[in-house]
Amino acid sequence: MQRTIKHILFTFVTALILMGCNDGASLQRYFVDNQESANFTSIDLPVSIVKLDESKLSDVQKEAYGSVKRLNFLGYRLDKSKEADFNTELTKVKAILKDKKYNDLIEFNDRKAKVIVKYLGDDDAADEFIVFASSKEMGFGIVRVIGDNMSPEKMMTLADAMQNSDIDSSQFGGIMDFFK
């Protein structure tokens, strides 16, 4: 009897472990798989590179700024000779972002690009924001904003503060070079 209970427990634990292993595509896996590829540009940035005058931020904006830990960028520059490869990669990213675990925050069309912002987590505490921009002229770029307990609502107020502040774009050299 004791042996049967051990066997059932072992089977149950093994089943839980196997169910927890998800072979499905994820944005993190996509970053890892492509960061060394010649077609991609990959940059990891600490949040300290974004220097904001915190004296001009509200308490909500300061809290949002403090919750961000790092930024990861992965970009695919469009090369007309490899347009089929570009379309394949674009389709992969769009399929990943359609997963129901990525919550929609905002989507808009800029003059030259379509921008989609999503997040992982719930409405009160997101662990990751994803900014995906694609353009038929330049390619696409993905920024993962990684942090702890980031509130989507508070992050939107921080985005407003960043638009109205002086940010030295030379701090983002690799990302800015990608879009030239």
C-alpha positions as CSV (number, residue, x, y, z in Angstrom):
1,M,0.0,0.0,0.0
2,Q,2.8,2.4,0.9
3,R,4.6,1.6,-2.3
4,T,1.4,2.3,-4.3
5,I,1.0,5.7,-2.6
6,K,4.7,6.5,-3.4
7,H,4.2,5.5,-7.0
8,I,1.0,7.6,-7.4
9,L,2.8,10.6,-5.8
10,F,5.8,10.2,-8.1
11,T,3.5,10.0,-11.1
12,F,1.6,13.1,-10.0
13,V,4.8,15.1,-9.4
14,T,6.2,14.0,-12.8
15,A,3.0,15.0,-14.6
16,L,3.1,18.4,-12.9
17,I,6.7,19.0,-13.9
18,L,6.0,17.9,-17.5
19,M,2.9,20.2,-17.7
20,G,5.0,23.1,-16.5
21,C,7.5,22.7,-19.3
22,N,6.1,24.6,-22.2
23,D,7.7,24.1,-25.6
24,G,5.5,26.9,-27.1
25,A,7.1,29.9,-28.6
26,S,7.8,32.8,-26.2
27,L,9.3,36.3,-26.8
28,Q,12.1,35.5,-24.4
29,R,13.0,32.3,-26.4
30,Y,12.8,34.4,-29.6
31,F,15.2,36.9,-28.2
32,V,17.7,34.2,-27.2
33,D,17.4,32.3,-30.5
34,N,18.1,35.4,-32.6
35,Q,20.4,37.7,-30.5
36,E,23.5,36.4,-32.2
37,S,22.0,36.2,-35.7
38,A,23.6,38.5,-38.4
39,N,20.1,39.7,-39.5
40,F,19.3,41.0,-36.0
41,T,20.6,43.8,-33.8
42,S,20.4,43.0,-30.1
43,I,21.0,45.5,-27.2
44,D,20.6,45.1,-23.5
45,L,20.3,48.4,-21.6
46,P,20.1,49.1,-17.9
47,V,17.4,51.5,-16.9
48,S,20.0,53.9,-15.5
49,I,20.8,54.9,-19.1
50,V,17.5,56.8,-19.2
51,K,18.3,59.8,-17.1
52,L,15.2,61.6,-16.0
53,D,15.1,64.6,-13.7
54,E,13.2,62.9,-10.9
55,S,12.5,66.3,-9.3
56,K,10.1,67.0,-12.1
57,L,8.3,63.6,-11.8
58,S,5.1,63.0,-9.8
59,D,5.2,60.4,-7.0
60,V,3.3,58.0,-9.4
61,Q,5.9,58.6,-12.1
62,K,8.8,58.1,-9.7
63,E,7.2,54.8,-8.6
64,A,6.8,53.6,-12.2
65,Y,10.4,54.7,-13.0
66,G,11.7,52.8,-9.9
67,S,9.9,49.6,-10.9
68,V,11.8,49.3,-14.3
69,K,14.9,47.2,-14.1
70,R,16.2,46.8,-17.7
71,L,15.4,47.2,-21.3
72,N,16.1,44.6,-24.0
73,F,16.0,45.5,-27.7
74,L,15.9,43.2,-30.7
75,G,15.6,44.6,-34.2
76,Y,15.4,43.2,-37.7
77,R,16.5,45.6,-40.4
78,L,14.7,45.2,-43.6
79,D,17.0,44.2,-46.5
80,K,15.1,44.1,-49.8
81,S,17.2,41.2,-50.9
82,K,15.9,39.2,-47.9
83,E,12.3,40.3,-47.9
84,A,11.0,36.7,-47.6
85,D,13.2,36.1,-44.5
86,F,11.9,39.4,-43.0
87,N,8.3,38.4,-43.6
88,T,8.9,35.0,-42.0
89,E,10.4,36.6,-38.9
90,L,7.6,39.2,-38.7
91,T,5.0,36.4,-38.9
92,K,6.8,34.6,-36.0
93,V,6.8,37.7,-33.8
94,K,3.2,38.5,-34.5
95,A,2.2,34.9,-33.7
96,I,4.0,35.0,-30.4
97,L,2.4,38.3,-29.5
98,K,-1.1,36.9,-30.2
99,D,-0.7,34.5,-27.3
100,K,-3.4,35.3,-24.7
101,K,-0.7,35.7,-22.0
102,Y,0.2,39.1,-23.6
103,N,-2.4,41.7,-22.6
104,D,-3.1,44.5,-25.0
105,L,-2.3,48.0,-23.7
106,I,-2.3,50.2,-26.8
107,E,-1.9,50.0,-30.6
108,F,-1.4,52.9,-33.0
109,N,0.0,53.8,-36.4
110,D,2.7,56.3,-36.6
111,R,3.5,58.0,-39.9
112,K,5.9,55.2,-40.8
113,A,5.3,52.4,-38.4
114,K,2.7,50.4,-36.6
115,V,3.3,50.2,-32.8
116,I,1.8,47.7,-30.4
117,V,2.3,47.8,-26.7
118,K,1.5,44.7,-24.6
119,Y,2.3,43.5,-21.1
120,L,2.7,40.3,-19.1
121,G,1.0,40.2,-15.8
122,D,-2.2,41.7,-14.5
123,D,-3.6,45.2,-14.4
124,D,-2.0,46.0,-11.1
125,A,1.4,44.4,-11.4
126,A,3.0,43.7,-14.7
127,D,6.5,42.1,-14.9
128,E,7.2,43.0,-18.5
129,F,6.0,45.4,-21.1
130,I,6.6,44.8,-24.8
131,V,6.8,47.5,-27.4
132,F,6.7,46.2,-30.9
133,A,7.1,48.5,-33.9
134,S,7.1,47.4,-37.5
135,S,7.6,49.3,-40.8
136,K,7.7,48.1,-44.3
137,E,10.6,50.5,-45.0
138,M,12.9,49.8,-42.0
139,G,12.0,46.4,-40.5
140,F,10.8,45.8,-37.0
141,G,12.0,46.3,-33.4
142,I,10.9,44.8,-30.1
143,V,11.7,46.4,-26.7
144,R,11.1,44.4,-23.6
145,V,10.8,46.6,-20.5
146,I,11.5,44.3,-17.6
147,G,10.8,45.1,-14.0
148,D,8.9,44.3,-10.8
149,N,5.3,45.1,-10.2
150,M,5.0,47.7,-12.9
151,S,1.5,49.1,-13.1
152,P,0.3,49.7,-16.7
153,E,-1.5,52.8,-15.7
154,K,1.5,54.2,-13.9
155,M,3.8,53.3,-16.8
156,M,1.5,55.3,-19.2
157,T,2.1,58.4,-17.0
158,L,5.8,57.7,-17.1
159,A,5.7,57.5,-20.9
160,D,4.1,61.0,-20.9
161,A,6.8,62.4,-18.7
162,M,9.5,60.9,-21.0
163,Q,7.9,62.5,-24.0
164,N,8.1,65.9,-22.3
165,S,11.6,65.6,-21.0
166,D,15.1,66.1,-22.5
167,I,16.5,62.6,-23.1
168,D,20.0,62.5,-24.6
169,S,19.4,60.3,-27.6
170,S,23.2,59.5,-27.8
171,Q,22.5,57.2,-24.8
172,F,20.6,55.0,-27.2
173,G,23.2,54.9,-29.9
174,G,22.7,51.2,-31.0
175,I,19.0,51.5,-31.1
176,M,19.0,54.8,-32.9
177,D,21.6,53.5,-35.4
178,F,19.2,50.6,-36.2
179,F,16.5,53.0,-37.4
180,K,18.8,55.1,-39.7
